[in-house]
Amino acid sequence: MSIFSKLFSLSTEEEDSDIQQKENNRKFDILKHDGMRALNIRRADYAVKCLKEALKIEKDFETLKYLASAYISLNDLDNALEILNLMVDEKEELLQTLLFRANTFFMLEKYSEAINDCNNVIDSEPDNYIAYFYLGKSNCAIGNHEKALEDFSKSISLKEDFTEAYMQRAELFLTLNKGNEAINDVNIAISQNPENESAFLFRGKIHHFSKDFDAALNDFRYALELNPFNEDAYLLAVNLLIEQKDYNEALTLLDEAIDHNETFANAYKQRALIKKETGDISGADKDMKKYEELVAEDEDSEPQGFVEINKTII
């Protein structure tokens, strides 16, 4: 083969390689974009397919991050952890990735591993309030309550408007029977976010625990003003009314709950219990039958939040 033939052959190979590379880049960009878009519209299953195919073409850190998020959305925590381990090995955006992995460890109930990741972040960035927050959650989960209080308090000191940290510390205070401290933290959380229905529900639970029933009911009702579809708020309010033997008001509230959501299974069950207690056997049977039909339609539905008449729950 002449020198000119060799040069022409090499040139052709380089051109073919360049064309193939451009085609691969195009496919990667399309798959990555489709995966991101699927994740944004809550189609995590399709996102996983797209992102995995994209990674076969190119090992890209951002794509790994999106894939881990997609697995988390599907509650596929083991696969999410596998991806996060790869991301940690890449050492790109390391502190952020360690926090992501710490939270995943927490969800997997691997608290020691979560604590280790948090401490590694704190060693590198002592003012990272998220790391202290996750550290507090993990210490709380293993029963190290005093250390958890320190962690939540440190997180708050680093970010004074960290509403979620106040809520977590409030829950811990209540666990430790420190109702006044719990109320104080919830009040701060509410002042920071007056439309936080979860905060009103939790404050209502604290008032209920303290037997301040009027204040508790007011909080549950306000949570319903913020969100008329909040099932927990209905059930908590109804349970409190049952304790007070205010069955008429409890029934009115359950009627309202069912008007807002005709598939609210536990509302039918609770209403059946009240009707049975007040002598409306026919109405009770009808509501119980409806409850059983709804549960049968959703085998994953687990009845919770209701109480037997004359029994108290928090």
Secondary structure, DSSP 8 states (H G I E B T S, - for coil): --HHHHHHHHHHHHHHHHHHHHHHHHHHHHHHHHHHHHHHTT-HHHHHHHHHHHHHH---HHHHHHHHHHHHHTT-HHHHHHHHHHHHHHTTTHHHHHHHHHHHHHHTT-HHHHHHHHHHHHHH-TT-HHHHHHHHHHHHHTT-HHHHHHHHHHHHHH-TT-HHHHHHHHHHHHHTT-HHHHHHHHHHHHHH-TT-HHHHHHHHHHHHHTT-HHHHHHHHHHHHHH-TT-HHHHHHHHHHHHHTT-HHHHHHHHHHHHHH-TT-HHHHHHHHHHHHHTT-HHHHHHHHHHHHHHHHH-TT----S---TT----
